[in-house]
């Protein structure tokens, strides 16, 4: 069967428009910035291919320049999605220069065919390579399979784009965009395949992102933004295991807001919620990198410190001082808490046993008059 280049490109443009129309319906309205960048990238590619096909019939310079601008802008949008999924990416400024320079140099040198073909395809190939590089070395945990698939699609397109540019710039075998040269036909086939596989890759990335958000929601307290009991247990077990394996000290604190039921009963649940949010904020300001803080339920909070008992006592002092200075001014009433503290002992290998001793010390603090820290017996 004889392959027709324009037909292949028309089918691909039509597929891109259909995917661009369907993708927002699949993803829904409440999607991340990364997903919106992906949607924009696919739509820009569709407009770009439609413009280059139409340029063969009318408005050659205007539409072909638009096509180059759309194709490079599409790669910029994809790069922005990768930044959201993987963290800051390398060669950002380089990519921006390529995105601007490709259509600008193309239209300025439009009267020189070899120049415009070589320039546009060469810079577009470079753009694809920069985005391919951006799929690697993530700073945020991400599955390698979709990243490698996307990188393969981008590099394959880059190779054939560069080959097309070299043909147009240095030979007479590529006199027009519609030329049925083997490299041009192969580029059309590879572009179609890359479209399908690349779309699969970004859909997998989007699904992974959605799953991570669900995990975060499942382990986060909605009111305070702290870890909930499930998240605290999951991460705390890992910290205890690490401390036990490396013989490191670990201190646990159980904190309970004093007379919290009275606040709800006399001032209302809105005041109680504000009290919880303030206390959570002060916990976040007081804890240090590597420490673990959580709302375990109701007015009860948990803390895990990478240090011995003196660090727990210092944490308690800092938190009480901040709460004393802040609560009356922000809430209109003074807020205090009781605390129980326990340090990891030899032979104690679980979070549950450590927190149980801290909880027992907390009840002693409450029974002794509240508003104080009590350490569990060693």
DAZITA-V707886 format. One record per residue. N is the residue number from 1. RES is the residue in one letter. SS is DSSP state (H for helix, E for strand, L for the rest). D_CENTER is the distance of its C-alpha to the mean C-alpha in Angstrom with 2 decimals. Layout:
N & RES & SS & D_CENTER
N & RES & SS & D_CENTER
//
This chain:
1 & X & L & 44.94
2 & X & L & 44.58
3 & X & L & 41.10
4 & X & L & 40.91
5 & X & H & 38.20
6 & X & H & 38.09
7 & X & H & 37.92
8 & X & H & 34.96
9 & X & H & 33.11
10 & X & H & 34.16
11 & X & H & 32.92
12 & X & H & 29.53
13 & X & H & 29.30
14 & X & H & 30.38
15 & X & H & 27.79
16 & X & H & 25.01
17 & X & H & 26.39
18 & X & H & 26.58
19 & X & H & 23.03
20 & X & H & 21.90
21 & X & H & 24.07
22 & X & H & 23.09
23 & X & H & 19.30
24 & X & H & 18.94
25 & X & H & 21.44
26 & X & H & 19.59
27 & X & H & 16.17
28 & X & L & 18.00
29 & X & L & 17.84
30 & X & L & 15.18
31 & X & L & 12.10
32 & X & L & 8.79
33 & X & H & 9.09
34 & X & H & 7.65
35 & X & H & 10.46
36 & X & H & 12.85
37 & X & H & 12.51
38 & X & H & 13.36
39 & X & H & 16.20
40 & X & H & 17.44
41 & X & H & 17.48
42 & X & H & 19.63
43 & X & H & 21.88
44 & X & H & 22.47
45 & X & H & 23.44
46 & X & H & 25.80
47 & X & H & 27.42
48 & X & H & 27.76
49 & X & H & 29.58
50 & X & H & 31.70
51 & X & H & 32.69
52 & X & H & 33.75
53 & X & H & 35.79
54 & X & H & 37.47
55 & X & L & 38.22
56 & X & L & 40.79
57 & X & L & 42.87
58 & X & L & 42.58
59 & X & L & 40.97
60 & X & H & 40.14
61 & X & H & 38.85
62 & X & H & 36.92
63 & X & H & 35.16
64 & X & H & 34.52
65 & X & H & 33.04
66 & X & H & 30.82
67 & X & H & 29.81
68 & X & H & 28.80
69 & X & H & 26.90
70 & X & H & 24.98
71 & X & H & 24.20
72 & X & H & 22.84
73 & X & H & 20.91
74 & X & H & 19.38
75 & X & H & 18.12
76 & X & H & 16.75
77 & X & H & 14.79
78 & X & H & 13.48
79 & X & H & 12.65
80 & X & H & 10.68
81 & X & H & 8.62
82 & X & H & 8.23
83 & X & H & 7.33
84 & X & H & 4.25
85 & X & H & 3.69
86 & X & H & 5.97
87 & X & L & 6.58
88 & X & L & 9.95
89 & X & L & 12.04
90 & X & L & 15.84
91 & X & L & 18.59
92 & X & H & 16.99
93 & X & H & 20.44
94 & X & H & 22.18
95 & X & H & 20.25
96 & X & H & 21.09
97 & X & H & 24.70
98 & X & H & 24.84
99 & X & H & 23.53
100 & X & H & 26.31
101 & X & H & 28.98
102 & X & H & 29.01
103 & X & H & 30.35
104 & X & H & 32.33
105 & X & H & 34.20
106 & X & H & 34.72
107 & X & H & 36.47
108 & X & H & 38.44
109 & X & L & 39.79
110 & X & L & 40.18
111 & X & L & 43.96
112 & X & L & 43.54
113 & X & H & 42.27
114 & X & H & 41.62
115 & X & H & 39.66
116 & X & H & 37.41
117 & X & H & 36.67
118 & X & H & 36.07
119 & X & H & 34.01
120 & X & H & 31.72
121 & X & H & 31.16
122 & X & H & 30.86
123 & X & H & 28.19
124 & X & H & 26.29
125 & X & H & 26.46
126 & X & H & 25.17
127 & X & H & 22.23
128 & X & H & 21.41
129 & X & H & 21.76
130 & X & H & 19.38
131 & X & H & 16.60
132 & X & H & 17.70
133 & X & H & 17.41
134 & X & H & 13.80
135 & X & L & 13.01
136 & X & L & 14.39
137 & X & L & 13.97
138 & X & L & 10.26
139 & X & L & 9.58
140 & X & L & 7.00
141 & X & L & 8.94
142 & X & L & 9.08
143 & X & L & 12.35
144 & X & H & 14.67
145 & X & H & 16.70
146 & X & H & 14.73
147 & X & H & 13.87
148 & X & H & 17.61
149 & X & H & 18.74
150 & X & H & 16.92
151 & X & H & 18.23
152 & X & H & 21.66
153 & X & H & 21.73
154 & X & H & 20.93
155 & X & H & 23.46
156 & X & H & 26.06
157 & X & H & 25.89
158 & X & H & 26.11
159 & X & H & 29.25
160 & X & H & 31.09
161 & X & H & 30.13
162 & X & H & 31.56
163 & X & H & 34.59
164 & X & H & 35.26
165 & X & H & 35.14
166 & X & H & 37.56
167 & X & H & 39.92
168 & X & H & 40.09
169 & X & H & 40.44
170 & X & H & 42.96
171 & X & L & 44.82
172 & X & L & 46.56
173 & X & L & 45.04
174 & X & L & 42.31
175 & X & L & 44.26
176 & X & L & 41.94
177 & X & L & 38.61
178 & X & L & 40.53
179 & X & L & 42.25
180 & X & L & 42.44
181 & X & L & 41.95
182 & X & H & 40.59
183 & X & H & 37.62
184 & X & H & 36.86
185 & X & H & 37.21
186 & X & H & 35.10
187 & X & H & 32.38
188 & X & H & 32.54
189 & X & H & 32.29
190 & X & H & 29.39
191 & X & H & 27.52
192 & X & H & 28.14
193 & X & H & 27.03
194 & X & H & 23.88
195 & X & H & 23.09
196 & X & H & 23.40
197 & X & H & 21.58
198 & X & H & 18.75
199 & X & H & 18.31
200 & X & H & 18.34
201 & X & H & 15.62
202 & X & H & 13.14
203 & X & H & 14.34
204 & X & H & 13.71
205 & X & H & 10.06
206 & X & H & 9.88
207 & X & H & 12.00
208 & X & H & 10.05
209 & X & H & 7.00
210 & X & H & 10.02
211 & X & H & 11.66
212 & X & H & 9.17
213 & X & H & 9.48
214 & X & H & 13.17
215 & X & H & 13.49
216 & X & H & 12.18
217 & X & H & 14.60
218 & X & H & 17.26
219 & X & L & 17.18
220 & X & E & 16.92
221 & X & L & 19.99
222 & X & L & 19.71
223 & X & L & 22.28
224 & X & L & 21.35
225 & X & L & 17.65
226 & X & L & 18.88
227 & X & E & 18.72
228 & X & L & 21.32
229 & X & H & 24.07
230 & X & H & 22.27
231 & X & H & 19.26
232 & X & H & 21.83
233 & X & H & 23.93
234 & X & H & 21.27
235 & X & H & 20.05
236 & X & H & 23.58
237 & X & H & 25.22
238 & X & H & 23.15
239 & X & H & 24.18
240 & X & H & 27.76
241 & X & H & 27.88
242 & X & H & 26.69
243 & X & H & 29.22
244 & X & H & 31.94
245 & X & H & 31.47
246 & X & L & 31.57
247 & X & L & 34.14
248 & X & L & 32.07
249 & X & L & 32.96
250 & X & L & 30.95
251 & X & E & 31.85
252 & X & E & 30.98
253 & X & E & 31.63
254 & X & E & 32.19
255 & X & E & 32.33
256 & X & E & 33.99
257 & X & E & 34.59
258 & X & L & 38.35
259 & X & L & 40.13
260 & X & H & 36.98
261 & X & H & 38.93
262 & X & H & 41.41
263 & X & H & 38.71
264 & X & H & 37.62
265 & X & H & 41.28
266 & X & H & 42.60
267 & X & H & 39.78
268 & X & L & 37.71
269 & X & H & 34.38
270 & X & H & 32.58
271 & X & H & 33.97
272 & X & H & 32.92
273 & X & H & 29.31
274 & X & H & 29.39
275 & X & H & 30.89
276 & X & H & 28.18
277 & X & H & 25.43
278 & X & H & 27.40
279 & X & H & 27.97
280 & X & H & 24.29
281 & X & H & 23.51
282 & X & H & 26.34
283 & X & H & 25.17
284 & X & H & 21.82
285 & X & H & 23.89
286 & X & H & 26.33
287 & X & L & 24.35
288 & X & L & 23.41
289 & X & L & 20.61
290 & X & L & 20.88
291 & X & L & 22.72
292 & X & E & 21.72
293 & X & E & 22.47
294 & X & E & 22.58
295 & X & E & 24.53
296 & X & E & 26.57
297 & X & E & 28.30
298 & X & L & 30.53
299 & X & L & 31.33
300 & X & E & 30.64
301 & X & E & 27.99
302 & X & E & 27.39
303 & X & E & 26.67
304 & X & E & 26.52
305 & X & E & 27.46
306 & X & L & 27.58
307 & X & L & 31.18
308 & X & L & 34.72
309 & X & H & 36.55
310 & X & H & 37.18
311 & X & H & 33.45
312 & X & H & 33.41
313 & X & H & 36.40
314 & X & H & 34.92
315 & X & H & 31.71
316 & X & H & 34.00
317 & X & H & 36.02
318 & X & H & 33.14
319 & X & H & 31.67
320 & X & H & 35.15
321 & X & H & 35.88
322 & X & H & 32.78
323 & X & H & 33.45
324 & X & H & 37.09
325 & X & H & 36.35
326 & X & H & 33.70
327 & X & H & 34.61
328 & X & H & 37.87
329 & X & H & 36.60
330 & X & H & 33.45
331 & X & H & 34.71
332 & X & L & 38.44
333 & X & L & 39.34
334 & X & L & 39.03
335 & X & L & 36.64
336 & X & L & 37.22
337 & X & E & 36.12
338 & X & E & 37.62
339 & X & E & 36.08
340 & X & E & 36.82
341 & X & E & 35.93
342 & X & E & 36.23
343 & X & E & 35.65
344 & X & L & 34.91
345 & X & L & 38.28
346 & X & L & 39.58
347 & X & L & 39.38
348 & X & L & 36.73
349 & X & L & 33.84
350 & X & L & 31.95
351 & X & H & 29.85
352 & X & H & 32.07
353 & X & H & 35.25
354 & X & H & 33.89
355 & X & H & 32.57
356 & X & H & 35.87
357 & X & H & 37.86
358 & X & H & 35.75
359 & X & H & 36.26
360 & X & H & 39.98
361 & X & H & 40.11
362 & X & H & 38.40
363 & X & H & 41.16
364 & X & H & 43.72
365 & X & H & 42.24
366 & X & H & 42.47
367 & X & H & 45.97
368 & X & L & 47.06
369 & X & L & 46.38
370 & X & L & 42.60
371 & X & L & 40.84
372 & X & L & 40.91
373 & X & E & 39.30
374 & X & E & 41.07
375 & X & E & 40.45
376 & X & L & 41.04
377 & X & L & 44.05
378 & X & L & 43.49
//
